[in-house]
């Protein structure tokens, strides 16, 4: 979307030229229209919206940024939301916008939906947790009975398809609505017309329960290269399906959330959020980081005599703190990624830590030898700095690797997002522990060298 085109749209809005504006956007994809709306102020966006037909307006609303969408809906009466948007949406999209409303407005919008069956489906979906398969699924799909003949099946499929924008799979159920399999469309051409659906259906079907977490749904879709996955209830009755585009939206939102946790943000923050909101989201971890820094200064204050005798030791404090933070962040990032894609099982915590420690020993040895060689030429072979810094670095790398690996796995076991362990948390702990190891090792070496 070019800046010139957006400026052109703004000019048309300013001139109230509805005809040219409608011609300019009528053939555009809803996602592109939503992108334009993000560049407009609220009054301009409302004027642009009035030029869209109901179906495109509904599709554009779903593509909008959540904050902008909620701001737009706040100004509209419940009846308008139902008639202009919800009536033209799939159930999962309708649930997405209704879920953010307060209970009173939800009831008002639902009361104005003209399709009673759609309203009932929305009510049912609102009962599910939004982070589960039930909360993300849609009820629009093509379903056939295993006992239908091919002509009967084809007739019913045509009727159902008229109400759908896309057909991903055709699901087969028995007389009790329980999922039996998938109907291969190729069979409709190659099988005799007298065959029943159950004779040609594929029973190899991957499904999920309504309470399955979204991250597990995502892994299944990725593992089996699916474009949609059926959702069943506790007794295997088919209740909906989740399509890959819905999953991708959830993956993107979760990725953004994890990135912000990693950066030390306690809430989801957008660049458009107010100064006060952004400050409130950033401040908690900054305060914790400040307290960690104060803790490091108090710790160093306990070793003023050692630092006074060997002031050059202070030159290597940033090195140890930085290496500890880097190693810990690397280890925790690998653990978090493994937990996210199921390549790492938190029940095998000790096995993974053991493997990580082998890697840490190799890296620590190489890094310590490099620092030792530098100090050897700078301070001599037996200077306390020459010995204390590489020994401390070796211990710091080992500790940071083990700690950075263990914490995400422990957090995952107690149902806390492990992404929080890849940010300031690891940095602060490693700073404090690194300083402690450095001072203790330095004091021990100083004592040994003095008494020897």
Long-range contacts (C-beta under 8 A, 24 or more apart in sequence): 1-32, 1-35, 1-36, 6-36, 6-39, 9-36, 9-40, 9-48, 10-39, 10-40, 10-44, 13-40, 13-44, 13-47, 13-48, 16-47, 18-50, 18-51, 21-47, 21-48, 21-51, 22-51, 25-51, 25-52, 26-51, 26-52, 26-56, 30-56, 30-59, 30-60, 30-62, 30-63, 31-63, 33-60, 33-63, 34-60, 34-61, 34-63, 34-64, 34-65, 37-64, 37-68, 38-64, 38-65, 38-68, 42-71, 42-72, 42-75, 45-72, 46-72, 46-75, 54-83, 54-84, 54-85, 54-87, 54-88, 55-88, 57-84, 57-85, 57-88, 58-84, 58-85, 58-86, 58-87, 58-88, 58-89, 58-93, 59-88, 61-85, 61-97, 62-89, 62-93, 62-96, 62-97, 65-270, 66-100, 67-270, 67-272, 67-273, 69-97, 70-100, 73-97, 73-101, 78-105, 78-108, 78-109, 78-111, 78-112, 79-108, 79-112, 81-109, 81-112, 82-109, 82-110, 82-111, 82-112, 82-113, 82-114, 83-112, 83-114, 86-113, 86-118, 86-122, 87-113, 87-114, 87-115, 87-118, 90-138, 90-140, 90-165, 91-118, 91-121, 91-122, 91-125, 91-138, 91-139, 91-140, 91-240, 92-125, 92-136, 92-137, 92-138, 92-240, 92-246, 93-138, 94-118, 94-122, 95-122, 95-125, 95-126, 95-135, 98-122, 98-126, 99-126, 99-130, 125-240, 128-210, 128-211, 129-211, 131-213, 131-214, 132-210, 132-211, 132-212, 132-213, 132-214, 133-208, 133-209, 133-210, 133-211, 133-212, 133-213, 133-214, 133-217, 133-231, 133-242, 134-210, 134-211, 134-231, 134-239, 134-240, 136-214, 136-217, 136-242, 136-246, 136-247, 136-250, 137-210, 137-231, 137-239, 137-240, 137-241, 137-242, 138-240, 138-241, 138-242, 138-243, 138-246, 139-239, 139-240, 140-164, 141-168, 141-169, 141-171, 141-228, 141-230, 141-240, 141-241, 142-167, 142-169, 142-170, 142-171, 143-170, 143-171, 143-172, 143-173, 143-238, 144-170, 144-171, 144-172, 144-173, 144-183, 144-197, 145-172, 145-173, 145-174, 145-175, 145-197, 146-172, 146-173, 146-174, 146-180, 146-181, 146-196, 146-197, 146-198, 146-201, 147-174, 147-175, 147-196, 147-197, 147-198, 148-196, 148-197, 149-193, 149-194, 149-195, 149-196, 149-197, 150-188, 150-191, 150-192, 150-193, 150-194, 150-195, 150-196, 150-197, 151-193, 153-183, 153-188, 153-197, 154-188, 166-243, 168-227, 168-228, 168-241, 168-243, 169-227, 169-228, 169-230, 169-241, 171-205, 171-230, 171-238, 171-241, 172-197, 172-198, 172-201, 173-237, 173-238, 176-237, 177-237, 177-238, 178-232, 178-235, 178-236, 178-237, 178-238, 179-205, 179-207, 179-230, 179-232, 179-236, 179-237, 179-238, 181-205, 205-230, 207-231, 207-232, 207-236, 208-232, 208-242, 209-233, 209-234, 210-234, 210-239, 214-247, 214-250, 214-254, 215-254, 215-340, 217-242, 217-247, 218-247, 218-250, 218-251, 219-341, 219-342, 221-247, 257-419, 258-336, 258-417, 258-419, 261-417, 261-419, 261-420, 261-422, 261-423, 262-419, 262-420, 262-422, 262-423, 263-423, 264-289, 264-423, 264-424, 285-423, 285-424, 288-424, 288-428, 289-424, 289-427, 289-428, 292-427, 292-428, 292-431, 292-432, 293-431, 295-432, 296-321, 296-431, 296-432, 296-435, 299-432, 299-435, 299-436, 299-439, 300-435, 300-439, 302-439, 303-439, 303-442, 303-443, 306-439, 306-442, 306-443, 306-446, 309-446, 310-384, 310-385, 310-442, 310-446, 312-379, 312-385, 313-384, 313-385, 313-388, 313-389, 313-438, 313-442, 316-385, 316-389, 316-438, 317-435, 317-438, 319-371, 319-389, 319-393, 320-389, 320-392, 320-393, 320-396, 320-434, 320-435, 320-437, 320-438, 321-430, 321-431, 321-434, 321-435, 323-367, 323-393, 323-396, 323-397, 323-400, 323-434, 324-396, 324-397, 324-399, 324-400, 324-430, 324-431, 324-433, 324-434, 325-400, 325-426, 325-427, 325-430, 325-431, 327-360, 327-363, 327-396, 327-397, 327-400, 327-401, 327-404, 327-430, 328-400, 328-401, 328-403, 328-404, 328-426, 328-427, 328-429, 328-430, 329-404, 329-422, 329-426, 329-427, 330-404, 331-356, 331-360, 331-400, 331-401, 331-402, 331-403, 331-404, 331-405, 332-404, 332-405, 332-407, 332-408, 332-418, 332-421, 332-422, 332-426, 333-422, 334-405, 335-404, 335-405, 335-408, 335-409, 335-418, 335-421, 336-408, 336-418, 336-419, 336-421, 336-422, 339-408, 339-409, 339-412, 339-418, 344-409, 346-409, 346-410, 346-412, 346-413, 349-406, 349-409, 349-410, 349-413, 352-405, 352-409, 353-402, 353-405, 353-406, 356-401, 356-402, 356-405, 357-398, 357-401, 357-402, 359-401, 360-397, 360-398, 360-400, 360-401, 360-402, 361-398, 363-397, 363-401, 364-393, 364-394, 364-397, 364-398, 365-394, 367-393, 367-394, 367-397, 368-393, 368-394, 368-397, 382-449, 384-442, 384-445, 384-446, 384-449, 387-445, 388-438, 388-441, 388-442, 388-445, 389-438, 391-441, 391-445, 392-434, 392-437, 392-438, 392-441, 392-442, 395-437, 395-441, 396-430, 396-433, 396-434, 396-437, 396-438, 399-430, 399-433, 399-434, 399-437, 400-426, 400-430, 400-433, 400-434, 403-429, 403-430, 403-433, 404-430
